[in-house]
């Protein structure tokens, strides 16, 4: 695992974790009587049990060399309160916690020469399974903006995009309190010529319309509003705590009317659930009415932690699909190439039908996935509908 990275990007496993550093002298940082480091501070706790844990970091930027993707990324949080059933980023949270625990335990084993400056904050093993810890133990990089301002070198981006929110929603409810994403945008305002992408399900992004407008004057800024379905009832089954589709579409309209280049990210497209012609057509039509500049779609991927959450949900809500999913995703995180080809063809036809530029959609997909989608093969409509 690359040093300082644990992440999960839009279309592939990524790794992102800045090196843990000693806490400020204003916080407990000396060893306990038993020699263990002081615990990470809990910044807040919700009545439903969600904890927000401070995560000091030395680095916050993930480069393409370390992630294997074609873009840089930054995530102000690890974990997400929305807790969508299908979210691949559950694995990001699991990797982050596992690495932090290993590192913490390593400092306690056979380290008689350890000095106070080398002690890292304690990261105890969670009592929750990884798929649940993702949405109930949110790691908060409180100094993300300050670290970004010290470490961002535009020349090193080498023309690549910088994407905010590849492994968390940067506008999840906690952002109202911590305002880390807004602070990141304010740091980026001092630069020019950057290509900046944002991915979110939240209408809270409209709070920062003023900063986005100022940022757009000197940089290329793209906002991707993520929405899997226009059906409010289906969305609530898939995403219990995410904003309703109408709220996201209103946010999309407000962004585009405010001069922001924004589009619809249909993600994930869930085979057998949200990939039907009629459902995708309603969603893309709604995006057109909201002023979306483009539409891009991405099929469901299931990493180990994500499938532990999603497959039981599927068994309960869509039992006819559960066994087929287990067979289809056995040994891999992604859909088959034949399914992806058929889905790409379907999206292209819908883009054309509703007047969206196909080339723009492909370009945005490359920006988010970091690679060029493979050319679609001639595949039957049945393959596009079923696994």
N, C-alpha and C positions, 0 to 999 in steps of 0.2 A: 504494500500500500504506500503510495507516495507520501512523503513527509508533508504535514501541514495541509492536507486536502481530504475532505470527505464530502461528497456531493452526489446528486443524481440529477442529471440534466434532462432536457426535454425529450431526448431520444437515445439515451444511453447512460450506463452507469458512470457517474462521476464521483469524485471524492473531494470533500472540502472540510477542513478543520484547521483553523489557525492554531499555532502552538499555544498551549495553555501557559500563562505567565503568572507570576506571583501577584496577589491582590495588592491594592493600594495600602500603604501603611495605615490609612484610616480604618481599614477593615482587619479583622483578625487574620493574621498570617503566620503566626508562630506555631510550632508544633504543640500538640497537646501533651499531657503527661505521658501518654503511651507512645509518643513519637509520631502520631498521625498528623497529616496536614489539616488545616482548617477547612471546613466545608464551603462549597460554593454558596453564595448568598441567595436566598429565596426573595425575589423582588416583590412578588405579589402572589395571592392565591384566591381562586374563585370558589364560590360556594359549592359548585359541582365537582370540586376536587382538582381542577387544573392548577398546576404550579408554574410559575415563571422564574427560571433559574438563571442567574447572571453567568455568562460565559466569557471571561477575558480571552482575548485573542491577540496574536502578534501580526497576523496576516488575514486578509479578508477577500482577496482576489484569487480566483481560480483560473489558471492559464490553460490554453489548449494542450500544451505539452503534458500537463499533469492529469488532465481529464480525458484526453483522447477526442475531444470535440473541437469544432471549428470556431468557437467563440469563447470569450472570457465571461465569467459570471460572478455574482455576489449575492449573498443571502443574509439579510439582517437577523433572521431567526432560524433555528433548527427545530422542526416540528411545526404543527399548525392546528389552531383551535377548530377550524372548519371540520377536520376529521372525515373527509369524504371517503366512502367505503373502498374506493378503487385506488387511492392515491399511492403512486410509486414511491413518493418521498418518505414513506414509512421506513424504507430500507436506508435512506440517508440518515435518519435519526438513529436507527439501530447501529449503523457503522460508527457514527460519531460517538455514541455512548460507549460502545464496546472498546473503541480505541482509547477514549479518555479513562475508562476503568483500568484497562491494561497499563496505561502509562502511570496512572496513580498508584496502582499496586506495585509497579516496578520501582517506584521511588521509595517504597517501604521495605523492599526485600534486599538485604545485604548491602545497605548503603550507609555504612557507618561514617563515611566522610562527607555526608550530605551537609551542606550549609543552609542557612535560612534562606538565602537568595535563590537556592535551587528548588525549594519546596513548592509544589504545585497545589492548588486547591483540591480538596478531597472530592472525588466523584464516586459516590457509593453505587453499588449495583441497585438497579431499580427493582421494586417488588412487582411491577407491572410487566406483562408481556410486551415485547417490542411494538406490536401493532397497536397497543393501547397507550403505551408511553408516548408515542408520537404525538397524540392529541391532548395528553394530560400533563406532560413534563416538557414545557416549551423552553428551549435554551435561547437566551436573549443576549445578543452581542452589543452590549450597551455602548461600547467605544468604537463601534464599526465606522462611524463617520470620521472620527479622529484618525484611526488607523488608515482609512482610505486616503485621507488628505496627505498623509506622510508617505504612502507607498505607491500611489498611482503615478505611473510614468506613461503618458500618452504614446510616446515613441515605441514602447514595448508592445502596445496593442497591435501594431503593424497592420492596421486596417481592419482588424477583426471587431465584431460587435461586442459590447458589454451588456449582458442581459441580467436584469434584476428580478429575482424570484423564480429561479429554476428548480429549487428544492423546498420551497416554502411559499406561502402567499405573503408578499411583502405588505399587503394591506389587510391582513387578518385583524380581528377585533383588538388585539394587543397593540396594534399600531396607533390607535387613538390615544393610548396612554404613553407609549415609549417614543413615538414619532421618529423611529430610526430611519425609515425609508425616506421621509421628508428631509432629514438631515443629510442622507446620501445624495439626494437630488441637489440640495443646496451646495454641497461640496463640488458636484459636477458642473455647476453653473460657472465656475471660474475657468473652465476649459472650453475649447472650441474644436470643431472638426471631429467629434466623437460620433460613433453610431451606437445609440443606447436603446435597448429594448426593455419593456416591462411586461410581466405576465401577472394577471390578477383576476380573481372572481369578484372582487369587492367594489361596490360603488364608492367606498371611502377614497378611492383615488381622485375623485373630483374635488376633494378638499385641497389637493395640491395643484389645481389647475393653473394657478398663477405661477408656480415654480416651473411647471411643465412648459408653459408658454414662453417664459424667459429662457429656459434651457433650449427650446426649439429654435430660438433666434440664432444660436451659434453652433448647434449640433443637429444631427439627424435623430429624432426621437420617435419611437414607435410604441404604442400601447396595445397590447393584446388582451382583450377581454375574453376570458375563458368561460365557455358555456357548452354543456354537453347536449342539452335538450331545451326546447321552448315549452315543454309540458311541465307545468308547475308541480303536479302531483308526482310525476316520475322523478323530477329533480329532487323533491323532498325525500323520496325513498333512497336515492343514490347519495344525496348530500344533505344530511340532516340539519346541519348548522350553517350552510352556505347561503348567501343572499338569493332571493327568488329570481327567476329568469327576468321578470319585468324590471326589477331594480338594476340588473346588470345592463339590460338593453337601454334603459334611461341614462345610465352612466356613459354608455357608448355614444349615445346621441349628444350628451352634454360635452363630451370630449371633442367630437368632430365639429360641433357647432362652435367650440372654442378654438378651433384651428389646429387641433392636435391630430396627427396622423395615427388613426386608431382603426383596428379591425377586429374581426371575430376569430377566436381560436376555438374551433370545435374540438374539444379535448376533455377527456378521451372519448373517442367513438367506441362504444361498447358493443361488440358483436352480438347480434341477436336481440339487442335491447334498444339501442339508439341509432342503429345504422340503416334503418328502413328508408326507402325513398321519400315517403310522405313526411316522416319526422324530420329528416334532414332538410327537405324543401321548406317546411314551415319555419325552421330555424334560420335558414339562409335568407328567406324572404323577410323575416323580422330584422335581421341584420341590415338588409338593404334599406328598410324603412328607417332604421336608426342612423343611417348615414355611414355605415362601415365602408372603409376604403378598400378592404379586401376580406377574403375568407380563407382560412387555412385549417386543415383537419389533421388529427393524429390518432392512430388506433391505440387501444388499451394495451398497456404492458403490465405484467405482474411479476414483481420480484418476490423473494421469499416472504418478507414481512407483509407485503401488500396482499399476497394470496391468502395468508392466514386470516386476514380480515375480510377479504372480498369473497372467497369461495364459500364460507359459511353463510354470508349474506345471500349469495346466489342460490344456495341450497334452499334457503327459506323463502325467498321472494320469486325466484325463477327456477324451480326445481328441474324443469325439463332441460335446462342448459348446463346444469352443474357438472354432470359427468363428462359432457362434451368439452367443457372448459378444462377439466382435469387432464383429459387426453391431449387436447390441443396445446396447452401450455406446459405439458410434462417436459422437464429438462430445459426449458427455455423461457425467457421473459416476454418475448415478442410474438405477434401473430405470424402466421405463415406468409411467405412471399406471395403466394397466389391470392390470399385474402387481401393483402396490402395492395396488390396490383388492381384488383377489382374495386376496392374502396377508392383508390386514386382516380380511376376512371369515372366512378360515380360522382365524386366531388367535382371533377373537371366539367362534367356535363351540367351539373347544377350551377356551378360558377358561370358558365356560359349562358344558361337559361335566365339567370337573374342579373346579368350584365356586369359581373365581377371580372376583372382582368386575370386570366389564368396565369400569365407570367408573373404578376405581382404576388399571387398566392404561392407559386413555386419559390419565388425569391424569399418570401417571408418564412416559408417552411425551411429553406436552407439556413436562414439566419437562426432559427430556433433549434434545428436539429444538428447543424454543423456539418451537414453533408448533403449531396445532391440525391434526391429521391430517385430510385431506379425507374427506368422507363416501364410503363404499364404494359402488360401482356394482354392479348385478347382473351378475356375471361368471361364466363357466363354470369348473368345477373344473379343466379342462384348462389354462386360463390360469394357475391358481395353481400348477400343477406344472411347466410348461415356459415358457421364454422365448418 
